[in-house]
Amino acid sequence: QDKYKARVGLPLATYFSGPKVKWILDNVEGARAKAEAGQLLMGTIDTWVVWNLSGGVDGGVHVTDVTNASRTMLMDLKTLSWAEDIAADMTIPMSMLPAIKSSAEVYGNCRADGDLAGVPIAGILGDQQAATFGQACFEPGMAKNTYGTGNFMLMNTGTEVVPSKNGLLTTLGYKIGDAPAIYALEGSIAVTGSLVQWLRDNLKMFESAPEVEELAKTVDDNGGAYFVPAFSGLFAPYWKNDARGALVGLTRYVNRGHIARAVLEATAFQTREVLDAMEADSGVKLAELKVDGGMIANETLMQFQADLLGVDVVRPVVAETTALGAAYAAGIAVGYWAGEQDVI
């Protein structure tokens, strides 16, 4: 599982792009022949968007940035270039791969026949890296946690590649133009907000997700019930694909309110495990945790999280931190802002 981890920062898992592309080449009729003939390209969603914005088959730009490239299992974290031997192991032709660029530069202009004709395309960041940038986590040791269908915690480790010994991912945080790359540790949690959706859609406990808080507030604690929401295995820090969910501690005393509270607490407990792993890897004690995502509107969850971590949990003024981070990167690229410190 750790065959490439020292170089790419990721365990060998089908969660990442490289193995997915290999599966397509091996299983979709005609895909490998087209790839080997130079007629098939790959990329993450940013690559597809830029390609189409800039012209597609009529002169489109085929690029990605270091943050998205770092999630393919194909980029060497230190050289910031594609690892040809790993691509060969996965039987992926190098001609398929986009050019790797920084997170803030002008990659091209929008196609002449479109509504945005001539507008520069400037700024690419992966989802969680953009949220980290939008939260202004520019100093080593600063961290943010996104609470969505899953949770994603990133900690800035500066210009140092920190290999994880505690089940985390080593990834690119961002790279501004020609400046040195900034790295991060990431802990991905598969199921958090989607567990609330499961209560709503599968068990019909309420009609809208925000109602989980009112249900949880009908009780003082979880009544001894605990959820392990391994619906699709466990991600960080365990990486056990075959793990399955469990609801334990049930007695006749436990009611709907206790289960709702156990669901919210499961998110906080998983976050605590990831934070403990980050502090162990980085040697940095977190002073505060910046948060974003849909679940941060839940006061009960946020207070329980702060109590469990023993640090302040800080919500942003602008909730859409991913979009904000991408806008910051684009603005820096075109000179609207001078650099990271200018956007704080």
C-alpha positions in Angstrom: 0.0 0.0 0.0 2.9 2.4 0.7 4.9 1.5 -2.5 4.9 5.1 -3.8 4.0 7.0 -0.7 7.5 8.4 0.0 7.5 10.1 -3.4 3.8 11.0 -4.0 2.6 11.3 -0.4 -0.3 8.9 -1.0 -1.1 5.3 -0.2 -1.9 3.0 -3.1 -5.7 3.4 -3.4 -8.3 3.6 -6.2 -9.5 6.8 -4.5 -6.8 8.7 -6.6 -6.8 9.5 -10.3 -3.9 7.3 -11.5 -5.5 3.9 -10.7 -8.8 5.2 -12.1 -7.2 6.1 -15.4 -5.5 2.6 -15.5 -8.9 1.0 -15.0 -10.4 3.0 -17.9 -7.5 2.1 -20.2 -7.8 -1.6 -19.3 -11.6 -1.8 -19.4 -13.1 0.7 -21.8 -13.0 -0.6 -25.4 -10.7 1.4 -27.6 -9.3 3.7 -24.8 -5.8 2.2 -24.7 -5.4 2.3 -28.4 -6.4 6.0 -28.5 -4.1 6.8 -25.6 -1.1 5.1 -27.2 -1.9 7.0 -30.4 -1.9 10.3 -28.6 -5.6 10.8 -29.1 -6.7 10.6 -25.5 -5.9 13.0 -22.7 -6.4 12.8 -18.9 -6.7 15.3 -16.1 -8.6 16.2 -13.0 -11.7 18.4 -13.2 -9.7 21.7 -13.4 -7.9 20.3 -16.5 -11.2 19.6 -18.2 -12.6 23.1 -17.3 -9.5 25.0 -18.5 -9.3 22.8 -21.7 -12.9 23.7 -22.6 -12.7 27.4 -21.6 -9.6 27.9 -23.7 -10.9 26.2 -26.9 -11.2 22.4 -26.3 -10.2 20.5 -29.5 -9.7 23.9 -31.2 -6.5 24.9 -29.4 -7.4 24.2 -25.8 -4.7 24.4 -23.1 -4.0 21.1 -21.4 -2.8 21.9 -17.9 -3.2 21.3 -14.2 -1.7 22.8 -11.1 0.6 21.2 -8.5 -2.2 20.7 -6.0 -4.4 18.7 -8.3 -1.4 16.9 -9.8 -0.4 15.8 -6.3 -3.7 13.9 -6.0 -3.2 11.7 -9.0 -0.5 9.4 -7.5 1.6 10.3 -10.5 3.5 13.5 -9.4 6.8 13.5 -7.5 6.3 15.9 -4.5 9.9 17.1 -4.5 10.4 17.7 -8.2 6.8 18.7 -8.9 7.0 16.7 -12.2 5.3 13.5 -13.4 7.0 10.3 -12.2 7.5 8.4 -15.5 8.3 5.1 -13.8 5.0 5.2 -11.8 3.1 6.1 -14.9 4.8 3.2 -16.6 3.8 0.9 -13.7 0.2 1.9 -14.2 0.6 1.6 -18.0 -0.4 5.2 -18.5 1.2 6.9 -21.6 3.0 10.1 -20.7 1.3 11.8 -23.7 -2.0 11.7 -21.7 -0.8 13.9 -18.9 -1.3 17.7 -18.7 1.5 20.2 -18.1 2.0 20.9 -14.4 1.7 24.6 -13.5 1.7 26.7 -10.4 -1.5 27.6 -8.6 -1.4 31.2 -9.5 -0.4 32.2 -13.0 -2.2 33.0 -16.3 -2.7 29.6 -18.2 -4.4 31.0 -21.2 -7.4 33.0 -22.3 -11.0 32.1 -22.8 -12.0 31.0 -26.3 -12.8 33.7 -28.8 -16.3 32.4 -29.6 -17.5 32.2 -26.0 -19.2 34.6 -23.6 -15.9 35.2 -21.7 -13.8 35.8 -24.9 -10.3 36.9 -24.0 -10.7 36.8 -20.3 -7.5 35.3 -18.7 -7.7 32.0 -17.0 -5.6 32.5 -13.9 -5.7 30.4 -10.7 -6.1 26.7 -10.1 -6.3 25.0 -6.7 -7.7 21.6 -5.6 -10.9 21.8 -3.6 -9.4 21.5 -0.1 -6.3 23.4 -0.9 -8.5 26.3 -2.2 -10.4 26.3 1.1 -7.1 26.4 3.0 -5.9 29.3 0.9 -9.3 31.0 1.4 -8.9 30.6 5.1 -5.5 32.3 4.9 -3.6 29.4 6.4 -0.3 30.9 5.1 2.0 30.0 8.0 3.3 26.6 9.0 1.1 25.0 11.7 -2.1 26.8 10.6 -4.9 24.4 9.8 -8.5 24.3 8.6 -11.2 21.6 8.6 -14.0 21.5 6.0 -17.2 19.9 7.1 -19.1 18.6 4.1 -20.4 15.2 3.1 -16.9 14.2 4.3 -14.3 16.1 6.3 -11.0 17.3 5.1 -8.4 18.8 7.4 -5.2 20.4 6.0 -2.3 21.8 8.0 0.3 24.0 6.3 3.9 22.6 6.8 5.7 25.3 4.9 8.3 24.5 2.3 9.0 21.2 4.0 7.7 17.9 2.7 6.6 16.1 5.9 6.2 12.4 5.4 3.3 11.1 7.5 3.9 8.2 10.0 0.4 8.4 11.3 -1.9 7.7 8.4 -2.2 11.1 6.8 -1.5 12.3 3.2 1.4 14.5 2.3 0.2 16.9 -0.4 0.8 20.3 -2.0 -0.8 23.2 -0.2 -0.2 25.7 -3.0 2.4 27.3 -5.2 2.3 31.0 -6.2 4.0 31.6 -9.5 7.8 31.1 -9.3 7.8 31.1 -5.4 8.7 27.9 -3.6 5.9 25.3 -3.2 4.1 25.2 0.1 3.2 21.7 1.4 0.5 20.4 3.7 -0.6 17.4 5.7 -4.1 16.2 4.9 -6.6 14.0 6.8 -9.6 12.8 4.8 -12.7 11.5 6.5 -15.1 9.7 4.2 -18.4 10.0 6.0 -19.6 13.0 8.1 -22.3 15.1 6.6 -23.4 12.2 4.5 -24.2 10.3 7.8 -26.8 13.0 8.5 -28.1 12.5 5.0 -28.4 8.8 5.8 -30.5 9.5 8.8 -32.7 11.7 6.7 -33.0 9.6 3.5 -32.6 6.0 4.7 -34.1 6.1 8.2 -36.5 9.0 7.6 -35.8 10.5 11.0 -36.4 14.1 9.7 -37.1 15.9 6.5 -34.2 18.3 6.2 -30.6 17.9 7.4 -30.5 20.9 9.7 -33.2 19.3 11.8 -30.6 16.8 13.1 -29.5 19.5 15.6 -32.9 20.0 17.1 -33.3 16.3 17.5 -29.9 16.0 19.1 -30.7 18.8 21.5 -33.7 16.8 22.9 -31.1 14.8 25.0 -28.2 15.8 27.2 -25.7 13.3 25.8 -25.4 10.3 23.5 -26.9 7.8 26.0 -23.9 5.6 25.6 -24.4 5.2 21.8 -21.5 5.6 19.4 -21.4 5.6 15.6 -18.5 4.3 13.5 -19.6 5.6 10.0 -17.5 3.3 7.9 -20.0 3.2 5.1 -17.3 3.2 2.4 -14.4 2.0 4.6 -12.3 4.2 6.8 -10.0 6.9 5.4 -7.4 8.8 7.6 -5.8 7.7 9.8 -6.7 4.1 9.2 -7.1 3.5 5.4 -9.1 0.3 5.8 -11.2 -0.2 2.7 -13.0 -3.2 4.1 -14.2 -1.5 7.3 -18.0 -1.3 7.7 -20.2 0.9 9.8 -21.3 0.1 13.3 -23.7 1.6 15.9 -22.6 0.4 19.3 -23.6 0.9 22.9 -27.3 0.4 22.3 -29.7 -0.2 25.2 -33.4 0.1 25.6 -32.8 3.6 26.9 -31.4 4.9 23.6 -33.9 6.9 21.5 -33.9 9.0 18.2 -32.3 11.9 20.0 -29.4 9.9 21.2 -28.8 8.5 17.8 -28.9 12.0 16.2 -26.4 13.1 18.8 -24.1 10.1 18.2 -24.1 11.0 14.5 -22.9 14.5 15.2 -20.4 13.4 17.7 -19.0 10.8 15.2 -17.9 13.8 13.1 -16.1 15.4 16.0 -14.4 12.2 17.2 -13.1 11.4 13.7 -11.8 15.0 13.5 -10.0 14.5 16.8 -8.3 11.4 15.5 -7.0 13.3 12.5 -5.9 16.2 14.5 -3.9 14.0 16.9 -2.2 12.4 13.9 -1.3 15.9 12.5 0.2 17.0 15.7 2.2 13.8 16.0 3.5 14.2 12.4 4.2 17.9 12.5 5.3 18.4 16.1 3.1 21.5 16.2 0.3 21.9 18.8 -2.7 23.5 17.2 -3.7 26.8 18.7 -7.0 27.1 16.9 -9.0 25.3 14.2 -10.4 27.3 11.3 -13.6 25.6 9.9 -15.8 25.9 6.9 -18.5 23.8 5.0 -22.2 23.2 5.5 -22.1 21.6 8.9 -20.4 24.5 10.6 -23.9 26.1 11.0 -24.6 23.4 13.6 -23.9 25.1 16.9 -24.2 21.8 18.9 -21.5 20.1 16.7 -19.2 23.1 16.7 -19.3 23.5 20.5 -18.8 19.7 21.0 -15.8 19.9 18.6 -14.2 22.8 20.5 -14.7 21.0 23.8 -13.2 17.7 22.4 -10.2 19.4 20.9 -9.6 21.9 23.7 -8.9 24.8 21.2 -11.0 27.6 19.7 -13.0 26.6 16.6 -13.2 29.6 14.3 -15.8 30.1 11.6 -15.1 32.4 8.6 -17.0 35.5 7.7 -17.2 34.3 4.1 -18.6 30.7 4.2 -17.6 29.8 0.7 -13.9 29.6 1.4 -13.1 27.3 -1.6 -14.4 29.8 -4.1 -12.7 32.6 -2.1 -9.3 30.8 -2.2 -9.5 30.3 -6.0 -10.4 34.0 -6.4 -7.4 34.9 -4.2 -5.1 32.8 -6.4 -6.5 34.3 -9.6 -6.2 37.8 -8.2 -2.6 37.3 -7.3 -1.9 35.9 -10.7 -3.2 39.0 -12.6 -1.7 41.5 -10.1 -4.9 42.5 -8.3 -3.2 41.5 -5.1 0.6 41.5 -4.5 0.7 38.1 -2.7 -0.6 36.1 0.2 -0.2 38.7 2.9 -2.2 41.2 0.7 -5.4 39.2 0.9 -5.5 38.9 4.7 
